[in-house]
Amino acid sequence: MTAGELNHGPPDLADQTVVVIGASAGIGLETARQVRAEGGRVVMVGRNAERLEQAARELDPLATAAFDVADTERLRRFFQELPGPVDHVMVTAGAPSYTPLEDLDLAAAPREFGERLAVTLAVALCSRDQVRAGGTLLFMGGTGGRRPGVGLTVVSALTAALPALVANLALELAPIRVNLIAAGFVDTPLSAALLGDRLEARREDLRARLPIRRVVGPADVAALAVHIMRNEALTGATYDIDGGQQLLPH
């Protein structure tokens, strides 16, 4: 190994273009911030046009697009209409469903499960001609569904399915890299909406019990996302970030 090889580290994101789907809040918005801080360009996608416009005022993106990523035709058109190739695509859109079996809507549950997998496949198919070789497709999953529990039926199935899907996509789409971030509780507006008046109690419990003695925030996950984009040796893998939440007893 030469001295040059020893000194060669992952490239920064200067002059690279990152598409963030789910960029109007939470992990997606923080990732867009960190990409911009590294000198990268961002294309921001969100379902809510008003929130997306507000987020865009802060970051001066290359472009914005407001649509539902589950709309496959609109997603295909979005990638076809990009002004040029992109380096990375990150998808944070979507929310987990924690519904006990007795309350499960049999029509909605298969749709929710299938839609999440279909969106992952659709992004892979629609973006593959636009992402440069060595670039990244990066998806979000979770760690909370790895243990059985009441209300985790659909989430657990998705938790098991997404790593397998991502690993196969990494082979199918090579040399584009495909990876998955599996997060535990992250203190985002989505978490606040899901927990309501139980949010602060959840924060306090995690601060007391997590090995890191604090709650994981969007900036933590965004930093991992940027690292995965930069490190061109990473593909086909799932990267956990939950502050040690999986290690705790029920």
N, C-alpha and C positions, 0 to 999 in steps of 0.2 A: 504494500500500500504506500502510495506516495504522500509527501507532505501536503500536496494540494488536495488529495482525497481526504486526508485527515481533517483538514480545515473546512471542507465543504459541508455546510449545514443546510437545513431546509430553506428554500427561498422564502422571502417575504411576499406579501401580496401586492406590492407596488405594481401598478399598471395591469393588474389582473381584474377580471370582471366576474362578479359573484351575483347570481340570481338567488334571492331569498324569498321563498314562498311562505307567507305567514309573517311578513315583515312589519306589520303595523303595531305590534306590541310584544312584550315578553321576550322569549329567547330569540325569536327572529329579529326583532328590532335591535336587541343588544348585539347580536352577531353582525348585523349591518353596520352598527356603530364601530365595532372593532375592526371590521374590514376597512372602513373609511379611515380609521386611525392609522392603519398600516399602509395607507396610500392606494388602496384598491378602489375600484368602481363598483357600485351596486345597482342592481335592477330590483326594485321592491314590488312585491306582489301581495295583495291582501284582498279579502272578500268585502270588507267594509270600506267604501270609497272615502268617507269622511275621515276615519281614523288613519287611513293610509296617507291621505293628503297632509294631515297634521304631522305624521312621522316624517314625511318627505321634506317638509320645510326645514327640519333640523339637519338632514343629511345630504341634501343636494344630490340625489341619485341620478344615474345616467338615464333612467326611465322608471315609470311606475305603471302598474296595470291592476285594475280592480275587477276581480271575477272569482267565482267559486272554482277551486282547483278540481272538484269532482266533475265539472263540466268538461268532458274529454275533448270535445271539438274545440271549445274555447282554449283549452290548454295547448292543443296541437297548433292552433293558429298563433297563439302567443309565441311559441318557440320559432315558428316559421317566420314571424315578422320581426324577430330580433335583428338589430342592425349589423350584427357580426357574431363570430364565435364567442363563447364564454368559457371561463376556466372552471367554475364550480357552480353547482346548484344545491341549495339546501332547502329542505322541506320541513317546516315546523307546524304546518296547518293541521287542524284536527284536535279533537278532545276525547279523552277516555270516557267510557261509560261504566259507572259503578252501580249496577242494578241487581238486586237480589232476584233469584229465579222466580219467586212468586209474583214479582212485579214486572217481569220481562215481557216485552211486547214481541210476540213471535214474528210479526211482520217486520219490525224495526231492527231486531237483533241481527238477522242474517244480512240485512242491508248495511248496517253499520260495520260489521265484520268484513263483508265483501268490499265495501267502498274503500276502506283503508288499504286493503291489499291492491284493489284496482287502481287507486291513486298512485301507489308506489310503482306499479307496472306502467301506468300511463306516463308518469314523469320519465321513467327510464326509456320508454319507446319514443316519446315525443322529443326528448332532448338529445338523444344519442348523436344526431348529426350536427348538433350545435356545440357540444362540449369537446374541448380539445383533448387530444391524447395525453394521458397523465393527469387530466383534471378529475374532479370529484363529483359524484352524486352522494349526498349526505342526507339521511333520513333520521327521524326521531322515533324512538320507542320508549319502553319503560322497564323498570326492574320490579315494580310493585306486584305484578301479576305472576311472579315466579313461585310464589307460595299459594296454595289453594286457600280460598276464603270466601265468605258470603259476599255476594255482589261482584265477584271477580271472574265469573264464568266467561264472559266475552273478552275481557281484558287479558285473562290468562291465555286464551287461545291465540290472541294476537301477539302476546309476548313471546310465545313459542314459535309462531309462524314467521315473524319479521326477520329474525336473524338468518333463518334458512333461506328466505327469499333474497335477502341482501347478498348472502354468500354465492348463490347461484347467479345473480345478476352480475357480480364481480367477474365471473368467468365469461358470461355471455357478452358483456360490454367491453371487456378488456381491449385496449389498454386504458380506457376510462376506469377510474377507481370508484368503488361503491362501498360505503360504510354506513353503520348504524350507531347512533348515540342512544344508550338506554339510561334514562334519568329516573331518579326517585322523585320525592317531593321537591319541587322548585318553586320558590316564592315569586309567583307571577300573578298578573291580573286574572288569568284563567283559574289558578288555584283559589284565589279570593272568591271568584264567582261560584266555584264548585262547593267551597266550604262555608261561605256566608259568615254567620256569627261564630262559627267554630274555628275560624282561621287563627286567631291569636292563641287559642289553646293548643292548636296543632304546632304552631311555631315554638311555643314554650316547651312542649313535650320533646320536640326534636332537639332544641338547644340543650336540654338536660341529658338526653340519651344518646345522641349521635357521637361517635368517636371523635369527630372534628369539633364538637361542641358549638356548632353554629348551623344555621339553615343554609342550604345550597340556594344560590341566586342565579338569575339569568346570566350574569357576567361570568360565572364559573363555567356554565355550559357553553357559552359563546367562545370562551378561551379554548376549550377543548375542540370545538368546531373549527376554529381557525388553525389550530395545530394539525388537525387531520387534513385540512386543505393544503397546508404547507408541506407536510411530510409525505413525499411521493413514494415511500415504501409501504404505505398503509392501504390495504384493500381487503374486502371480503370479511371484515371483522365487526364485532359489536363492542363498543367501549362504554363501560358502566361509569356513571357519575351520580352517586347518591349519598356521599358523605359517610358511607358505611351503614346505610339504612338496612341493607340486606343482612347484616351481621347481627342485628338486634333480635332478641326473642319476641314472640308475639305478645 
